[in-house]
Amino acid sequence: MKKFKYFALGGIFTGLVVSYNGGTNLSNTTGMSCTSNFTARSVATDSRNRVHVVWGDVGDTLESKLSSQPHFAKWGGSFRKAGKDFKQDLNLYYRRSLDGGTTWEDTIRLADAVGMPSIATNDLDIVHIVWPQEGISYKRSIDGGVNWENDTLLGVDNTSIGPAIATVGENLAHIVWREEIDSATYKFLYTRSIDGGTNWNTSTQIVIAGNVQIDSTTTALPCPSLSAANNLVHLVWQNSYDDSLGEIYYRHSADSGGSWESTKRLTSDTMFSFFPTVASSGNLVYVGWLEAVSTDSFMHYSFRRSTNGGVDWENPVCLIPSEPIDWALGTPQLNARDELVAVIWKNAVEESLGIWFKYSTDSGLNWGTAKCVRLDTADVYYPSAAIDDSGHLHIVWTDTRDGNPEVYYAKYSLLGIEEETKRTSNLTLSVNPNPFNAGTQIRFEVPTSRATEVSLRIYNISGKLVRTLLKGKRISGVYTTGWDAKDDRGRTIENGVYFCRFATKNHSITKKVILIK
């Protein structure tokens, strides 16, 4: 697997990516493997540097049965028909990495399905998965993906599709999905668990939504996107209320899903908007969506944020300029963690065909240039991503470079503070207390028996060096040093997220540190 290259310049670590044609094949089967489309997330991370990925797979027998269908190569509408007609050949698979995506354990088959899964983790590192299976099914692992409990059936309607899941803290989990009322109208159903997925409330209807007609032959179904932080739950979707061509609507709960505020319209376009995603961190809420700008295939990706939990919204900005984004096979997906916000999408322009992403390190105020994850003539689609505690963007997508669709994975450091590939398990670093408000103790271990050059440095969320706590030779042993929340010039730093990086000659490890005064 090829790695991203990084260089240091004036103490600022910058990720340098022009085109990236590498990645790790996670599925590696002779059948069709595919990541989830639209708002469902195929990848999640946890506090122990583990990465969790789920996907759907069609076996060889079913692949031959579907090969004559017009959209088979694009997967698309064939998946649900496959599940309903030949469910025994349709599988949900799971795979995890224990070291942040460097190496991967064996694949586990989790379930039959008739639609694609969505995955999330909570503060106890419980892994939650939800998917359509002649209704809506839920499954969890309380030991980080080693063992899995029996399925729980949450919805019983065989038109249920498009589930999304979000978690908060140790116990709250929220799920929303779509059920058909008629051929053009749908309802969104919502349920929550307050005990980490052991028990679930009876589902309630919270939205009625209709199709958005993009052109004479193309209809965009309403897809719910869900995010949660603290006691806030956020939902966005597309609809054609008020005789509009298609707009973006938002609704939120301020009491952890107990009750829901009235619906707000976030767009007022001359044409149509569709396929929004929502992400949140604390009281910051971000919504992004595709917006048509002409009668041809050109559209751009717009972004809007709220700084007070969805009560008020800033003016929209264009994140991705007008170009033929392949919405059907690569709907842009928005992600957020602390001050980091990222959007990932599939570009359909021939000279830049591939998976791309763009990100902000200051809560969506400023955005860098677009970066390419995978650039090739081979078809790539259905990108999904998650941001971990150390500022890494973990990306999965479906890739046909091997002659049939496979699930691929890559990682990028949004902060530019990247762990070397020669990482070792006996390099340890801990910070306590964390979060802290005046000072904290940093404990690290030098594993080598000979004196070796080491460094212990603090960086801010933009990757700029704040403080060098240690630089010199140390012999084998466990060391503790304090940090008084000051920079190298003795100035007290501001509240926020920082990164503590302990490095030897060939290895390094980075921990997130939060200062709250």
C-alpha angles and dihedrals in degrees: 000000000000117000132217112255122230133193133194120230122176093335093307116115111213128190109230113200125154100159127348118199098169131087136135122273104229101176103039098175135139090237129069115286120187141179120226121277134222115002101349115104120224098189136051136171133209139206093268095064092258123143121209124198131183129186144160124252132195114207125231094262094054092043091061091048091052098042093096094055114107096233097039095111090053093045090215116126095006093076098071092043088049092053095047096046104033106018093155089067097049118087141182114218133194133196133174141196122212096197106052097278101313097111130014135213123227120292119262125206108224109177153325115271147178095206144022125289133237122211136200139165130211136211091276089055092246109158115224124194128182128182143157115268108158083309129002119307129193132198134176142189117209094191100058099271103317098107128019129209124226120282120271118210110221101168128029103192112111090216091063112125143146103045121185126191133198131179135202127196119322102320115020120095126169128195131184129179143168128252127186121248094173136333093289105025132068140178127219115224123201133198134169141196122212095189103058097273101312093113132017132205121239108273120256132199112246105163141031112203138173138206122278112225106218096179139336093290105025127077125183113212117218109261119192118223119197136195134166138191130169106330094334125103119188129198129183132178143154124256143162098229119154092026090290122151089240133312139182118257131191136199131174144185120221095192103057095274098313093118135001131227122229121283120270127202112225100184139048106185133169090224124017143300126203149161101041125183127200131208130176144187119186107315092340114103125185128193126184129180145168115258127192115230101178142012092263127070095285119115139148136221117245129197134200132177142196123205096193104056098279099309096112129019132209121227116282121258130199111245099174115034123229110298137126099281109184097238096174094055103025114026107183113257124205125214133182138185123169106314093343122100125175137177123199127192147155116256116212098196107118097228091047100032108153147067115316137178140191129194148188127212096193104061096277099309096114130020131202127221122288116271128203123235098178125009118179145114089253112099116261126179150149099052120192131178147182133196118222132209092268095054099260120144109218111202132193128179143159114263132185099195090114093056096263133049113285133172114249132190136203137165133217131185110232090191095045090235098120130175114238118251091240092070118158129208095226094062105100135185130173135175122203130213097025119196093035136177108200111006141349139196121239118203123193138164129223104210102187120095093222129065109273137181112259137172136198115196139167121221130186123234092271091058095254118143111251105170138003106210097174139008122165145064123316133178125225114299148085117287135189127198133172131233118204097196092258132124128233091277093054095254119140109246128226128259115276149085120317135173127231112205123193114190139179125186096282105014142048142178129198130203129190115239124194123204115202117172 
